[in-house]
Amino acid sequence: MVARGRYDKLMPDTFSSAILRQPTPDPSDAAARAAALVFTRDIAAGWAARYGAGVLGVYLIGSLAHGGFSRRYSDIDLALVMDSADAATVDTMRADLDASSPELAAKTSLFWTDRAFSTGRFPALDRIDYLDHAVALIEREHVAPARPLLEEVRGALRGAFADWGALAGHFAGLDTLTPTDGKRYLRTLLYPARFVFSWTTGGVASNDDAVAFLSDRAPPGLDVALVARALDCRHAAADPGTLFAERATLRRQVEACERVLAAA
């Protein structure tokens, strides 16, 4: 593993033509993205050296793979596929993340499974992201799960909907927005775009593509302009408090999406 502090430096992004095809981001986002790429590439190399053929592949998914990485709002999404996977090994790997960079480890979501995609943590939408958008950091053998069908995707969305609705109600009833809640608030505002895109297509998209899709296919009663302003806020890495005055609209956003569920 690499010593602490290395990932605070801007490093060149040269290892993946798939990544280089993304639009040029804001310079501050570019620096944060470059640091995240170095962090993940070195983590993957360390795991491959330690576990050998047991590591089939380590991949980027999420915004580092399909675009829109934000220094303020994005997580680092890593997908790990092993020949056989167990929780104890994965716990050791999580410790490697923290040993390399506690700051970036805190932003990292690790999705993991075995070659049959039969164990671990790899929900349906993340499997689709892996199938459609994954960028390999290390790949000894490419294995792919069966593509989740639309009904499985919709089942996952139904399962998550209550949590989003509760969070929307929570924010709608607040008097003030604390700094620690800003990221969750912005994600709550953006969620209708991701929900409608995945519910309709069975796929996974960047925030930009999901909001563009929503503009033509919004359910009745949904405030698309508010979702678009949330995307602008994300692009600018701005304070989501500028959108807090519209928090009551979240209740109507939930109602509009509930009608999508009811119509299925």
Secondary structure, 3 states (H helix, E strand, C coil): CCCCCHHHCCCCCCCCHHHHCCCCCCHHHHHHHHHHHHHHHHHHHHHHHHHHHHEEEEEEECHHHHCCCCCCCCCEEEEEEECCCCHHHHHHHHHHHHHHCHHHHCCEEEEEEECCCCCCECCHHHHHHHHHHCEEEEECCCCCCCCCCHHHHHHHHHHHHHHHHHHHHHHHCCCCCCHHHHHHHHHHHHHHHHHHHHHHHCCCCCHHHHHHHHHHHCCCCCCHHHHHHHHHHHHCCCCHHHHHHHCCHHHHHHHHHHHHHHHC
